[in-house]
């Protein structure tokens, strides 16, 4: 009976969550919607907490939701260029972690 519940950790803590968060953050910046960026920060938090416990990534994992909240604030104050700049490190961190996953 419990076998059908095995999918949720991968969805919440895994790649679907962080990819959804990145897509939502791009959508939030292009549509100038701080609430969509805040939602992407909430979606990215479990993934970033998981990364924060990793010895390879460490504290960089905790930076992801903070940068997304910062992007939300930047969009709120109509500083879209700053929001795009805050999104760059997130994509870089996710790409860096993906290179670990693909390399192993």
C-alpha positions in Angstrom: 0.0 0.0 0.0 2.8 2.5 0.8 4.5 1.9 -2.6 2.4 4.5 -4.3 3.7 7.2 -2.0 7.4 6.8 -3.0 7.2 9.6 -5.6 6.7 12.6 -3.3 10.3 13.1 -1.9 11.7 13.2 -5.4 9.1 15.8 -6.4 9.5 18.0 -3.4 13.3 17.8 -2.8 14.5 16.9 -6.3 15.0 18.4 -9.7 11.3 18.9 -10.6 11.0 21.4 -7.7 14.1 23.4 -8.6 13.3 23.5 -12.3 9.8 24.7 -11.5 11.2 27.3 -9.2 13.5 28.6 -12.0 10.7 28.6 -14.5 8.5 30.5 -12.1 11.2 33.0 -11.3 11.8 33.8 -15.0 8.0 34.1 -15.4 7.8 36.3 -12.4 10.5 38.6 -13.6 9.1 38.8 -17.1 5.5 39.4 -15.9 6.8 41.7 -13.1 5.0 39.7 -10.4 6.7 39.6 -7.0 4.2 37.1 -5.7 5.2 34.5 -8.4 8.9 35.1 -7.4 7.9 34.6 -3.7 6.2 31.3 -4.7 9.3 30.2 -6.5 11.3 30.9 -3.3 8.9 28.7 -1.3 9.1 25.9 -3.9 12.9 26.1 -3.9 13.3 26.0 -0.1 13.1 22.2 0.4 15.7 21.6 -2.4 18.0 24.3 -0.9 17.7 22.8 2.6 18.6 19.5 1.2 21.6 21.0 -0.6 22.6 22.8 2.6 23.1 19.5 4.3 25.5 18.3 1.6 29.2 18.6 2.3 30.0 19.6 -1.3 27.5 22.4 -1.6 27.1 23.5 2.1 25.9 27.0 2.7 25.5 27.8 -1.0 22.3 25.8 -0.8 20.8 28.2 1.6 21.4 31.2 -0.7 18.9 30.1 -3.4 15.7 31.1 -1.5 17.3 34.3 -0.2 18.2 35.4 -3.7 14.7 34.6 -4.9 13.2 36.7 -2.2 15.7 39.5 -3.1 14.5 39.2 -6.7 10.9 39.5 -5.5 11.8 42.6 -3.6 13.6 44.0 -6.6 10.6 43.4 -8.9 8.4 45.0 -6.3 10.5 48.2 -6.5 10.6 48.0 -10.3 14.3 47.1 -10.4 14.0 44.3 -13.0 17.6 44.4 -14.0 18.6 43.6 -10.4 16.1 40.7 -10.3 17.8 39.2 -13.4 21.2 39.6 -11.8 20.0 37.8 -8.7 18.7 34.9 -10.8 22.1 34.3 -12.4 23.8 32.8 -9.3 20.8 30.5 -8.8 21.2 29.1 -12.3 24.9 28.8 -11.7 24.5 26.9 -8.4 21.9 24.6 -9.9 24.2 24.0 -13.0 27.1 23.3 -10.7 25.1 20.8 -8.7 23.8 19.2 -11.9 27.4 18.7 -13.1 28.0 16.8 -9.9 25.0 14.6 -10.5 25.8 14.0 -14.1 29.5 13.3 -13.4 28.8 10.6 -10.8 
